[in-house]
């Protein structure tokens, strides 16, 4: 019979734990089993310390008080998961809110499931557990991934261990590349923007920064305006990157807005003139100009550009095979 592999959540779900043989926690790809087994015990609160890799960054007082009230009336439904340390202490893998609620209730002990795991395994377990419970914001997940990424051989291994696609993981990691004035928003609101919005903003800023004629500070200015609009409810976060790109392209002094003007003879369109950030273009239909007229037009353009640049220019015919 194939040995069942369980998550931390399924082990402690409703306080019902498997009995009998040793239970292994999930062996993510490239990782060993998280535990050789588990123990159940009531652990004194003063022997428990928080998880240094705790992904959740905020614990609102009203949420903890509400949970404490529920535990007071209904009891603890799920024991917390702890990592056993060599000094007889314990670190929280999953269940810090329950731990905090027990402290509010001034309880001495808390029912716990004990595991023998490494720090890296504990960090991954805590992150996966919170992600599966949908307890974390995208920003908190991104920060947690950053804290453990150096413990893996490659980002591919890290993504596989967390059960994420590589593209999705890079979206979580994009938060670190946001300007500081946006990152400060997450201190009070970890849900400020999603990983998709963050990724799009960073990609847009990188694209604008690579354009030689763009004033990058204009892009940052327009991003600040977009964030103000987001906070006032006047723009959706999915529209921020487009807002920044469009405003920067259209309003930067060094950029010519894209325009197109058509040439007609009677009702027949014979060509167009266009201008954009990439330059100017003139196109005329075949046969509109004679050979002599074409040469005259080229000479006129050469003369005009030479005067503008204060240096002679030459044109070279590139014959296509």
Number of C-alpha atoms within 10 A of each C-alpha: 3 4 9 9 13 14 16 18 18 14 20 19 13 12 15 12 14 11 7 6 8 13 19 18 22 18 15 16 14 13 14 12 17 20 19 12 15 19 12 14 13 13 18 15 17 11 12 19 15 16 20 13 20 21 25 20 18 12 11 9 11 9 12 20 17 12 19 23 15 14 16 13 9 9 10 18 15 18 23 23 25 29 26 19 13 8 7 8 15 23 21 23 29 28 20 21 18 20 25 19 23 22 17 14 14 10 12 12 17 19 18 23 25 23 23 18 20 13 17 17 20 24 23 23 23 23 26 22 20 20 17 11 10 10 14 20 21 23 28 23 26 21 19 22 22 13 16 17 15 12 12 15 10 10 14 14 18 25 20 16 19 18 13 14 12 15 10 13 21 17 20 24 21 21 27 15 15 14 15 9 10 16 15 11 14 17 12 10 13 20 15 19 20 17 22 17 20 27 20 19 27 19 15 18 20 13 11 20 15 11 11 9 16 18 18 17 12 18 24 15 13 20 23 17 14 22 19 13 15 18 12 9 10 11 15 14 21 16 14 23 22 14 17 23 18 12 16 23 22 14 15 17 13 13 17 17 15 14 10 13 11 13 15 11 9 7 7 8 12 16 16 15 14 15 15 14 15 10 10 13 11 12 12 14 11 9 8 12 12 10 10 9 11 12 11 12 13 13 13 12 11 16 15 14 13 14 12 10 9 9 9 12 12 8 8 5 5 6 5 4 3
